[in-house]
């Protein structure tokens, strides 16, 4: 053992395969350097740009993601004429040959219309007013701060492709997430916490799995990935040192490991090695910063009255919202809260009532809390799922109980703060909330590309382009080169929704 020289010990433990691999790389590098005139320097593409393309209106983003597809029919998109059509078949011209999921394709009773059983109230704002369901009374109280978009749409019709699409810009796994792009493009506002933090809120209906790639980095260096903060045990895995290991011991271990990694980088010029060094250092600093972050004992009673008693329960949606505010206070760029259980194929009323009880007060409290602290103007809050739900029922239908299938053609998303126009609605749907429509109710055929963009519509690429624009990034210029191609979050699509920007 070479305790005084960890690098020498590492070299002695090298395998034959590693030796030949390094030799091959060294010869190849030397040959390329000779061809390029000897001036070959490894560019560290893992480092963030840390420079905006234009003046931002938002510095940070909090994304409240309702995984499973909340029903716009029962929460936001009021359609009183549907009440007269209970049980009737959805007209063929409305569906227009749209493909349906395998869960509906073989349904023997066809496509019977299912009007919402819930009362809606119109809340006046600066625009034409917003209809909000009785399921969201707390959110309705802050509707004057929201920009409610009824015309969000996507092409994906099943959960995993749809969530992957809205989070990474591609239905095919392997691309960096929105949070990773924000981390890569903007860098950090703090030294002791990650750029990007993810939380999973508790739910009574954890039906859909969520995969690490949804907040991962794809082909980017891994230090841009989201840090998953847990509600039980250590907030971050392995945050605490093992028994018998002091903080000084940990510091000495990291110094030795950093020396070995640095030597590895000098040999291979692999940016992932530098990412590993940065992650280790961040983990060390987080051992001091995270316990303070998670300690809510200093929050005044007024905070818990605002967020509700559920905020005292670790892992509740309200607690996640409170922690989101605390994170952005401390300079975390991007916080994402996932709340599962919105996939209501049957017994939608029971499930959505539980889901709304989980999230309603937390959403309203977060908006109120940010505003009263003077943080809402610089913090963009986004709420929505991967798609909406159908006007027709899936399974048995009564006026008190029904289910709905996946619906990508139109669904509701709302945004607040961060330079978004407050108190407006954008876009509209037909009388069935099945298709995006113009002001006369005529269905539109929206297009996802800027060149063929349809006013009054918002594709998920448009949503992501707008989020990037608000934080000062031109979505067409934020690229990452991989395998000889420049990739971007919005691929070759995306239109900034200037009508939503103050």
C-alpha atoms as one frame of an Amber mdcrd trajectory, in Angstrom:
protein
   0.000   0.000   0.000   1.233   3.494  -0.842  -0.690   5.559   1.722   1.383
   8.657   0.960   0.887   8.376  -2.798  -2.654   7.331  -3.761  -1.940   8.011
  -7.434   0.918   5.497  -7.450  -1.291   2.923  -5.760  -3.966   3.551  -8.396
  -1.457   3.016 -11.208  -0.263  -0.270  -9.705  -3.831  -1.549  -9.602  -4.383
  -0.806 -13.310  -5.620  -3.763 -15.337  -4.061  -4.935 -18.590  -7.153  -3.789
 -20.504  -6.909  -0.308 -18.956  -3.209  -0.093 -19.821  -3.750  -0.877 -23.503
  -6.776   1.402 -23.624  -4.737   4.294 -22.330  -1.893   3.536 -24.706  -4.259
   3.538 -27.680  -5.746   6.829 -26.609  -2.329   8.362 -26.109  -1.136   7.403
 -29.574  -4.364   8.608 -31.172  -4.197  11.911 -29.341  -0.582  12.412 -30.343
  -1.420  11.728 -33.995  -4.328  14.175 -34.000  -2.220  16.778 -32.227   0.425
  16.434 -34.923  -2.185  16.892 -37.664  -3.546  19.983 -35.951  -0.154  21.517
 -35.502   0.329  20.354 -31.957  -2.197  22.787 -30.482  -4.819  20.437 -29.074
  -6.624  21.493 -25.927  -9.562  19.601 -24.509 -12.559  21.878 -24.304 -14.566
  21.324 -21.128 -18.080  21.446 -22.560 -19.518  20.508 -19.163 -19.103  24.019
 -17.822 -22.248  26.144 -17.938 -22.463  29.076 -20.274 -23.290  31.316 -17.303
 -24.336  34.061 -19.705 -27.807  34.958 -20.885 -28.699  35.901 -24.451 -30.993
  38.730 -23.373 -32.185  40.348 -20.190 -34.096  37.741 -18.132 -37.328  38.391
 -16.285 -36.963  35.239 -14.176 -33.930  33.990 -12.309 -35.414  30.742 -11.029
 -38.059  28.199 -11.988 -40.401  26.087  -9.847 -42.178  23.421 -11.907 -45.202
  21.708 -10.325 -45.669  18.607 -12.464 -48.948  16.690 -12.165 -47.918  13.282
 -13.462 -50.664  11.205 -15.056 -52.674  13.902 -16.795 -55.111  16.023 -14.733
 -58.572  16.445 -16.215 -58.958  19.938 -17.672 -62.706  19.196 -17.917 -63.034
  18.897 -14.150 -60.574  21.592 -13.060 -60.254  24.490 -15.510 -62.057  24.182
 -18.855 -65.728  24.865 -18.123 -68.108  23.401 -20.738 -71.731  23.916 -19.638
 -73.186  22.673 -22.937 -71.846  19.197 -22.222 -74.342  18.842 -19.371 -77.105
  18.592 -21.975 -75.301  15.778 -23.792 -74.786  13.331 -20.937 -74.260   9.818
 -22.296 -74.470  10.835 -25.966 -71.746   9.605 -28.291 -68.917  11.981 -29.091
 -69.618  13.073 -32.692 -67.277  11.556 -35.255 -66.421  14.954 -36.702 -65.172
  16.103 -33.283 -62.833  13.152 -32.832 -61.814  13.463 -36.457 -60.193  10.060
 -36.637 -57.871  10.738 -33.724 -56.128   7.616 -32.528 -57.164   6.409 -29.098
 -55.354   4.294 -26.541 -55.751   0.547 -26.347 -57.798   1.087 -23.204 -60.571
   2.772 -25.198 -60.247   1.170 -28.629 -62.213  -1.940 -27.633 -64.763  -0.189
 -25.447 -68.170  -1.688 -26.233 -70.195   1.396 -25.338 -68.247   3.633 -27.729
 -67.416   7.173 -26.661 -70.204   8.378 -24.300 -69.835  12.000 -23.219 -69.170
  12.585 -19.525 -69.956  16.134 -18.333 -68.086  17.236 -15.216 -70.059  16.811
 -12.011 -68.353  19.811 -10.403 -69.510  23.412 -10.090 -67.377  26.099 -11.700
 -67.113  29.728 -10.630 -65.948  32.546 -12.839 -63.226  34.601 -11.183 -62.777
  38.033 -12.659 -59.289  39.149 -13.550 -57.606  41.583 -15.934 -58.769  39.555
 -18.925 -62.006  37.739 -19.716 -62.200  35.928 -16.403 -61.131  32.425 -15.407
 -63.494  29.574 -14.636 -62.184  27.420 -11.776 -63.644  24.206 -10.408 -64.869
  23.873  -6.845 -62.070  21.312  -6.422 -59.499  24.155  -6.355 -60.830  26.826
  -3.966 -57.387  27.884  -2.712 -55.879  28.132  -6.185 -58.921  30.177  -7.236
 -57.972  32.748  -4.585 -54.711  33.544  -6.439 -56.112  33.349  -9.958 -55.315
  37.035 -10.489 -51.630  36.018 -10.508 -52.036  33.195 -13.017 -51.808  32.965
 -16.776 -54.123  30.046 -17.601 -53.446  28.394 -20.966 -56.262  26.155 -22.250
 -54.583  25.315 -25.557 -51.500  23.329 -24.596 -51.044  20.290 -26.834 -48.692
  17.423 -27.581 -48.437  14.462 -29.955 -47.761  11.727 -27.390 -50.782   9.776
 -26.163 -49.233   7.419 -23.572 -47.640   8.348 -20.281 -43.974   7.503 -20.582
 -43.459   8.988 -24.068 -45.549  12.044 -23.110 -43.706  12.750 -19.851 -40.348
  12.117 -21.510 -41.382  14.468 -24.334 -42.412  17.415 -22.177 -39.426  16.991
 -19.848 -36.695  16.437 -22.452 -38.097  17.577 -25.805 -38.073  14.054 -27.250
 -40.336  11.036 -26.869 -37.232   8.831 -27.100 -35.292   8.538 -23.817 -31.711
   9.744 -23.680 -31.962  13.538 -23.956 -31.154  16.050 -21.182 -34.062  17.255
 -19.074 -35.324  20.836 -18.937 -33.658  21.274 -15.542 -30.356  20.006 -16.921
 -30.542  22.509 -19.786 -31.217  25.302 -17.268 -28.256  24.188 -15.171 -25.992
  23.952 -18.212 -27.112  27.300 -19.612 -27.277  29.388 -16.443 -24.876  27.877
 -13.960 -25.356  28.252 -10.229 -26.428  31.081  -7.953 -25.080  29.337  -4.850
 -22.065  27.280  -3.809 -23.628  24.928  -1.280 -26.678  23.500  -3.032 -27.214
  21.939  -6.464 -28.448  23.901  -9.477 -31.448  21.600  -9.806 -33.493  19.901
  -7.057 -36.302  17.370  -7.519 -38.923  16.273  -4.972 -41.608  13.603  -5.147
 -44.739  14.510  -3.194 -46.741  11.825  -1.433 -49.963  10.732  -3.093 -52.731
   8.219  -2.463 -52.591   7.037  -6.087 -48.935   6.403  -7.070 -49.952   4.735
 -10.307 -47.280   5.833 -12.791 -43.582   5.226 -12.296 -41.146   8.113 -12.619
 -37.654   7.420 -13.915 -34.408   9.204 -13.078 -33.953  10.143 -16.720 -36.830
  12.636 -16.366 -34.484  14.855 -14.346 -31.281  13.401 -15.776 -28.642  14.809
 -18.085 -28.778  12.391 -21.002 -25.510  12.936 -22.860 -24.504  15.990 -20.799
 -22.071  15.692 -17.884 -23.835  14.321 -14.844 -23.314  17.307 -12.553 -26.249
  19.009 -14.309 -28.727  16.319 -13.235 -31.451  16.956 -10.690 -30.728  16.041
  -7.092 -33.594  13.972  -5.709 -34.462  15.178  -2.214 -36.116  12.506  -0.085
 -38.709  12.938   2.661 -37.518  10.070   4.884 -34.092   9.383   6.317 -31.283
  11.486   4.932 -32.768  14.091   2.542 -30.021  13.059   0.133 -28.653   9.522
   0.001 -25.374   9.099   1.911 -25.545  12.665   3.206 -24.370  11.537   6.645
 -20.889  10.128   7.134 -20.659   6.466   8.202 -20.067   5.729  11.861 -16.451
   6.431  12.779 -15.802   8.788   9.858 -15.316  12.418  10.872 -15.698  15.466
   8.662 -11.887  15.806   8.591 -11.624  12.180   7.467 -14.120  12.849   4.691
 -12.149  15.922   3.601  -8.933  13.911   3.394 -10.668  11.167   1.389 -12.078
  13.672  -1.090  -8.702  15.364  -1.522  -7.085  12.030  -2.382  -9.952  11.097
  -4.700  -9.814  14.501  -6.413  -6.094  14.034  -7.074  -6.722  10.653  -8.714
  -9.624  12.010 -10.772  -7.586  15.002 -11.889  -4.817  12.688 -13.047  -7.432
  10.608 -14.863  -8.721  13.726 -16.631  -5.231  14.769 -17.669  -4.773  11.378
 -19.325  -8.186  11.026 -20.972  -9.563  14.607 -21.235 -12.969  13.219 -20.259
 -15.245  16.041 -18.995 -17.263  13.503 -16.996 -14.261  13.096 -14.696 -14.345
  16.809 -13.894 -18.089  16.512 -13.336 -17.392  13.763 -10.806 -14.940  16.004
  -8.930 -17.488  18.814  -8.791 -20.207  16.433  -7.579 -17.998  15.172  -4.767
 -17.237  18.714  -3.652 -20.903  19.678  -3.821 -21.820  16.625  -1.735 -19.290
  17.686   0.905 -20.728  21.201   1.125 -24.274  19.839   1.188 -23.468  17.940
   4.384 -23.549  21.327   6.093 -26.180  23.161   4.010 -28.945  20.556   3.603
 -29.681  19.914   7.303 -30.227  23.656   7.783 -32.430  23.774   4.707 -34.670
  20.956   5.934 -35.041  22.378   9.444 -38.451  24.071   9.434 -38.413  24.870
  13.165 -37.576  28.508  12.514 -40.512  29.034  10.182 -43.163  31.184  11.904
 -46.639  29.846  12.646 -47.990  32.169   9.970 -46.147  30.084   7.374 -47.910
  26.908   8.469 -51.256  28.660   8.545 -50.604  29.677   4.937 -49.460  26.240
   3.701 -51.720  24.250   6.013 -50.996  21.597   8.610 -49.927  19.203   5.842
 -46.764  21.282   5.461 -45.584  19.832   8.780 -45.631  16.346   7.237 -42.390
  15.592   5.352 -43.089  14.581   1.781 -46.534  16.152   1.504 -47.098  18.391
  -1.498 -47.475  21.403   0.810 -44.155  20.576   2.504 -42.514  20.259  -0.908
 -43.878  23.688  -1.910 -42.558  25.219   1.305 -39.171  23.631   0.703 -39.268
  24.909  -2.887 -39.614  28.448  -1.584 -36.732  27.871   0.832 -34.593  26.460
  -1.976 -35.097  29.393  -4.333 -34.451  31.727  -1.398 -31.048  30.087  -1.136
 -30.301  30.457  -4.835 -31.295  27.108  -6.338 -32.020  27.740 -10.030 -34.635
  25.092 -10.697 -36.950  23.123  -8.389 -39.326  20.480  -9.682 -42.073  18.802
  -7.669 -43.635  15.661  -9.122 -47.090  14.676  -7.877 -48.295  11.333  -9.236
 -51.755   9.825  -9.400 -53.700  11.880 -11.952 -54.307   8.955 -14.323 -58.047
   8.590 -13.670 -59.336   5.976 -16.132 -62.083   5.032 -13.697 -63.541   6.570
 -10.543 -62.184   9.978 -11.499 -64.192  11.941  -8.906 -62.764  10.019  -5.950
 -59.220  10.176  -7.262 -59.238  13.817  -8.393 -60.863  14.979  -5.162 -58.001
  13.385  -3.241 -55.405  14.759  -5.635 -56.781  18.293  -5.483 -56.915  18.157
  -1.698 -53.216  17.286  -1.803 -52.091  20.132  -4.041 -54.623  22.984  -3.859
 -53.505  24.834  -0.743 -49.822  24.257  -1.456 -50.067  25.822  -4.930 -51.903
  28.878  -3.623 -49.583  29.235  -0.630 -46.476  29.074  -2.817 -47.741  31.880
  -5.067 -48.792  33.982  -2.054 -45.562  33.322  -0.159 -43.342  34.236  -3.086
 -45.314  37.417  -3.721 -45.291  38.643  -0.144 -41.534  38.100   0.002 -41.004
  40.041  -3.220 -39.768  36.915  -5.024 -42.606  36.190  -7.455 -41.425  38.720
 -10.025 -38.166  36.798 -10.446 -39.479  33.268  -9.912 -41.412  31.500 -12.659
 -43.954  28.951 -11.421 -45.328  26.392 -13.902 -48.199  23.936 -13.258 -49.368
  21.153 -15.558 -49.164  17.523 -16.646 -48.123  15.596 -19.737 -51.590  15.734
 -21.360 -55.263  16.182 -20.490 -58.228  13.816 -20.402 -61.035  12.990 -22.818
 -64.553  14.406 -22.901 -65.890  10.881 -23.274 -66.085   8.363 -20.474 -63.982
   5.298 -20.076 -65.717   2.398 -18.358 -69.082   2.706 -16.641 -70.793   6.097
 -16.742 -73.082   7.743 -14.205 -73.507  11.406 -13.417 -71.623  10.895 -10.170
 -68.889   8.581 -11.351 -66.895   8.297 -14.554 -63.372   7.893 -15.908 -61.513
   9.605 -18.721 -58.788   8.461 -21.105 -55.588  10.279 -22.146 -56.055  13.355
 -24.310 -53.090  15.116 -25.966 -55.014  17.444 -28.316 -55.656  20.113 -25.692
 -55.119  20.534 -21.972 -54.645  23.279 -19.392 -51.348  24.609 -18.066 -50.843
  27.666 -15.909 -47.842  29.911 -15.312 -47.222  32.671 -12.785 -44.525  35.200
 -11.927 -41.171  35.533 -13.645 -42.352  38.018 -16.287 -45.631  36.265 -17.187
 -48.735  38.419 -17.648 -50.873  37.925 -14.529 -54.603  37.368 -14.562 -55.093
  36.302 -18.167 -56.332  33.280 -20.060 -54.890  32.158 -23.366 -56.373  29.919
 -26.008 -59.689  28.132 -25.967 -61.285  24.845 -26.907 -64.474  23.737 -28.629
 -67.723  22.952 -26.788 -66.394  19.489 -25.972 -62.973  20.672 -24.728 -61.695
  18.171 -27.276 -60.036  20.409 -29.871 -58.332  23.780 -29.723 -60.677  26.297
 -31.360 -60.646  29.867 -32.603 -62.815  32.647 -31.168 -65.785  31.417 -33.180
 -65.428  27.888 -31.857 -64.070  26.479 -35.114 -61.506  23.725 -34.396 -57.908
  24.520 -35.296 -55.224  22.159 -36.521 -52.215  23.453 -34.566 -48.668  22.925
 -35.760 -45.590  22.500 -33.535 -43.091  24.403 -35.708 -42.472  28.124 -35.624
 -42.858  28.421 -39.373 -46.360  26.924 -39.223 -47.267  28.098 -35.730 -50.977
  28.614 -35.114 -51.811  31.652 -32.918 -53.811  30.751 -29.845 -52.051  27.406
 -29.383 -49.111  26.301 -27.228 -47.217  23.151 -28.124 -45.021  21.729 -25.375
 -41.978  22.889 -27.397 -43.467  26.401 -27.206 -43.821  26.052 -23.440 -40.176
  25.044 -23.050 -39.004  27.760 -25.459 -40.909  30.320 -23.375 -39.471  29.054
 -20.087 -35.965  29.405 -21.507 -36.772  32.863 -22.896 -37.963  34.100 -19.509
 -34.668  33.127 -17.868 -32.749  34.942 -20.606 -31.959  32.066 -22.963 -32.672
  31.879 -26.686 -33.819  28.277 -27.129 -32.340  28.202 -30.632 -28.889  29.181
 -29.388 -28.641  26.958 -26.308 -27.065  23.857 -27.846 -24.898  20.944 -26.780
 -22.715  19.081 -29.278 -22.944  15.319 -29.090 -21.835  12.762 -31.657 -21.218
  15.476 -34.234 -24.604  17.153 -33.899 -25.782  20.253 -32.013 -28.761  19.278
 -29.868 -31.221  21.620 -28.195 -34.194  21.199 -25.868 -36.767  22.205 -28.484
 -35.122  20.207 -31.283 -35.944  22.115 -34.522 -39.235  23.449 -33.156 -40.478
  25.916 -30.575 -42.075  29.348 -30.579 -41.701  31.861 -27.745 -45.182  32.761
 -26.488 -44.763  36.537 -26.465 -48.515  36.989 -25.886 -48.006  35.542 -22.392
 -45.061  37.762 -21.467 -45.584  41.015 -19.607
